[in-house]
Structure formats: C-alpha cells, structure tokens
Amino acid sequence: MKGSAVVQGLKAWASRLHPQLPLSQKESYRLLTALTGSFRQHLDEVHPPNATADTTQKSGNGGVSRTSTHAMHSSANLADKHLASVLMNPLLAKGRVKQADQDFANAQVELQKNPAKDPVSLLEEYHKRGAATIPIARLCLEVFQKSLSGLSEEAKRKAIKETEPGRRVLLWLWMSEQYKQAALVDDEKLVGALVSLLVLEGREEIIWQWLSLDQAICEGEHNRQGDKREYYRYRWKGRFLEQLVATKLEPASKSADAAIETYLKACAMKASAPPGSHMHFFPLVLANILLRKAFEKGRQDYHLTDPRRYEQLIEVQALAEDSHGPSRSQAHLWLVHPTAPRAQPMLEILQDLFDERTTRGRCFAAAVRGNESRTSYFSALIYTVALLHQEGRQAEALWLESRGREHFPHLWNPHAHALAKSRSFLDNPRIPPGKRDETEPALDRVPFPTFS
C-alpha cells in the first residue's frame, strides 16, 4: 500500500512537470522527420555547399539545386539508403562482415595519415559509398575528442562549434537508419561520446525529444516475453539516459544536483505515461545504478548535493525496474546520504535475510556462504556496521558483525574488521577483497539485541 501511494504521488508530481502525453508512432515519425530537416537546413547554413566540388542538377522549374557534402539529402540520400539496404541484406551478411572490418581498418589508416582532416567528414564520405558503420562513427568521434586534448577551454568550444560532431553523427544515424540497429545501443563508447558532444554543443533538448519518440530497435533473437520484451525493445533509451546522467556527474563541483535533476526528469516522463505506452517502458535502471554507485564509491565526492533533491532520488526508486527491488535500493542510498546517513533501513533488510528461522533466511544463508558474487551484501553490511558504531548503537553493530563473520568467511579479514569500526571508512567506502585470516579467533554468535 505504501509503495502504491508513492507511485500515485509520483504520477501526480510528474503530471505537473511533464503533462505532454507520449507520442504515437506516426507522431514520432513526423517529429523525427522535422528534426532531420532542421539538422539539414542548419548544416547547409553553417557548412555552405562548395561550388567547385558539388554537382548541380536542374530542377523542373529551371532552378538549380546543389547537394551539400554535409547534408546528404534529396535523390542522393534515396540512392544511399537503397544501397545501404542492399548491403545490409542478410544474404550478404558473411561478405559484409569481412568488408566492414576492412572498411574500419581503412578508416583508421586514413585518419592516421591525415590527422588534420575533419574526422566526421570521413564518416560522411564513407556514407556516400555505403560503407559507414557504427564502429567507424565511434572511431571518428574518438579521434575528434582526442584532438581536443591540450587545447584551452575556449579553443575546445570553438572547435566543437565549428565542427558540430554530435549533430552530424546524429544526423547520419537518423538518415542511415542505423539508430534502429542493436549495434548502436551495444556500443557504449559511441553513445557516451555522442551524448557528451551534443550536450557540449548545447543540444541536450534534441536528446530529450528523441527519447520521447516511439522508436524501438531491432530485437534480434531472444526469449523475452511481456514487459521484459518491451523494456528490451526500448533499451536504447536507457543507454542514452545513462550517458546523459553521466555527463552531469562532475566530481569537481562536489554536487550531483544536475545529474539527479536529469534523472528525475526522466522519472517524470515515465510516471506520467499511460500504462502500456512506449514511455511506460522507459528503462531507468542503468541511470539509477550509475547514481547509486557514484555515492557508494565516496560520499564526500558529492557532499554538496542538495539533501532534498537527494531524498527525491530515494523516493523514485520504485520507478526503476531494479532487480534488487526498491526497498534495498532505498536502503543503499540512505547509507550514503550526503548529510544525514541512516543505518536503520539496511539493518532491517539484513536482519530479515539473516533470520534462518524463515525460508528466505535459510535460502540466503545457503546461497551466500562462499559465493564471491554476493560481495554487494558484504559491502552493505560493513558500511552498516560502521554507521551503527557512529550512531552509538554498539549492541546492534556487534550482532551484525558476527553475522558478517558467519555468512562471509571468505571475505572477512582483519582489514574488514578495522573498516567496520572506522569512521573514515564512511567517507571512502572502498572494500578490497581478501581471504579470512585463519589465525583470527572466531566470535561467538551474538544474539540480536532486544529492547523493552
């Protein structure tokens, strides 16, 4: 009931922040067409056609039209798309794999031979030949980003403004329809570079408009059914949101406000979406985990984060389809609250898991002993013990410490014992793995304290 009330509250809050309903497939197509047209027009203005290099063609009314090397439109675009569809035919798959590898190697050589060359123009040249691929697009963006190293901030801004790498690569993705391919969402480096550059170009709103479209990527072979299938079809949105949040995480500022605000905006879009709509299946889990881990790695890294905004992040955990469940995610976040950490939520979860009188407790005990993959529970336990000591709750801290020795003998060592009693650990919770010191005496099982 409490979780349902939270979700209803989120929907009411989201309706005020983002009242627009999700776009239908037809509306999404129209918006994408408008965005693509806007990109073409802007690129023609910033990068005028070259009269000596471009071909001319008389139109029906006697006028003359030109094909820009950056715009990739008109009949040339139709021919490119047709050629790309032929080359991507499954019947040619085996040959294409080898040819794609050769094209990528050729692109690397060309960029190495001519480091002064605009790398995105190489992508556009390959597109005209029907040879542009996701790996080549990633290569071009990586080369451009490397070219920025060593430049002053002003020089970097000038280079980005003049070259517009994010806009041009995004235009290529849309016009070549490579945005529909699973290779895009699987290429984290390309997505990260693209999102980062679009933000630096001042075009973050373009990303939000794209995320609002009803566009699914190629599914490939899988056995997912129901909601899992829908989340899989729209997983590209989760990957782009994750990278958008990552660009807003700036440790130098000591605040994660901008990153949390970005995530909350996505939560509002999802909460306001009608059940069954494409935005209802907006994957939030990757961005959610990214934020949680940022605070878990070191609370002091973002200690200037607004506590109220951070607590909003805790409240919306029910919207993220995290396999851990909202209660555990919320407990993790309370442990690393920037100004007022709390041990109680995680203590209650661990107390329930360590109760071997229940079926759940017995199953957990059997699964966790000697299992290296359960180290996340051990990390939470150590952090909770340290926080209980800081709160002056010694009896509960000793009980939890004894459970740690019993359930995680492969991880417990003198260093872990010291961390559990260290206040400095709370600001820098990095737990190196280690084997148990066999010479260390085992503690007697401490009963959980009861209070009248």
Phi, psi and omega in degrees: 000319181295318179296321179297319179296321179297316181296318178298320177296320178296321180294320178295318179295317181294325181296332178280324183279325187218075186286346185292135179283154178301147180283147174283174180298319179295317178294323178297318180296318179297317180294319179297320177297318179295317179296317179298316178298320178296320178299315181300312182299315182296318181294325176296325180287317182282323180241082183301148178301145180268116187295331183278335184259333186276150175272153180243155182211129180285137178270176183297331183265013177092355180282177180237132177246149181237148179255113180287146177292341180261335191280321177053063182223195179059213185296329179298320179295319179298319179294319178299315181296320178296316180297319180296320181294324177292315182293333181272003181299134181305331181295337179257014188301314184298315178295324182293325180301311180293318181294321179298319178297319179294319178298319180296316179297319178297320180296320178300315181296316181299318181290327178289322180290328184232074184296340179279351182291140174296112187296329181289331177296331176294319177300318181293324177294318178294327178297319180298330180270000182074023185245000181289137181224169177301313179299323179292322177298317178297317179302315182296318180291322178295319179296320179296316180297322177295328180292343180277341183296137180089349179276155174290163180301321180294318179294323178297314180298321180295315180297318180293319181295319182286323185272326182051054184295321181296312181298317184289322178290322178295320177299318178298318179301317182290313186287328178274352183062024175289343179295344179274351186272143179297335181300330180293307184292335180278347181263087184297326181293319179295313180299316180298314180295318181297312181296315181301315182290322178298321178295316179295331177281356181079027184241035179299325182298329176299320179297316180296321178296321178294318180297335182280351182281150177272082181229123177253153179263168178301131187277326185072198181267125176200167181244024180285143180229160174061225182298324180299323178293319181294317177299324180292320181296327182254021185295339178299327180295320178296322179292318179292322177296317179304314181289328177294318177295320181298323180292339182268352178277106181240097181305330182297331181279345182063017180223139177253019184303314183296320180293317179294320179299320177297316180294320180295327177297317177295321178298320179296320178297319181288317183294330182272355183281139177297146178304135179090347179283165183296327179286341175295335181254032176289112183287122181251350193297320182296314179294324180295315179295321179301314180295316182298317181292329178300320179280326180292329181291331180182106184298327182288343179298331183227041186288350178267007178298138179298119182302324180293320178292322178298320180289334171295322176299320178296318184295326185272010180300335180295339181279337182276129184279054182283134181295338179288338184089153184297325184295318180289321178297317179296320179296319177301315182292325177295327179298327186245027176306134186298333182233335185220069180295149181229133179270337190303313181302317180287326177300318180296321179294314181293324177299320179293319182290328183271003179275098184281006173282343181257158178298320180297317180296319179294320179294321180293316180299320180290325184280329190273333184294120178076006182262111183295336183287353181264022184294338179296324176293321180296318178300316179296322180296312181300316181296319181294319178299313180299320181289323177296319176299318181295327180278358179080019182259070189294318183298316180291325179296318180293321178300313182292325178295321179295326177291326178296318178297321185285317186270340182233056182296335181283346181248335184287130179210174181304327180294317178297322178298320179291321180298322183296342180246011184259128176286328179295334179299328182297334180268346182213070190280068176253118186251105178289138179291153179192160179272155180292139176282110185294342180277350182282128181292138179283142178278148173295152179295121182264124179291149179294131184293143176241145182233137180277000000 
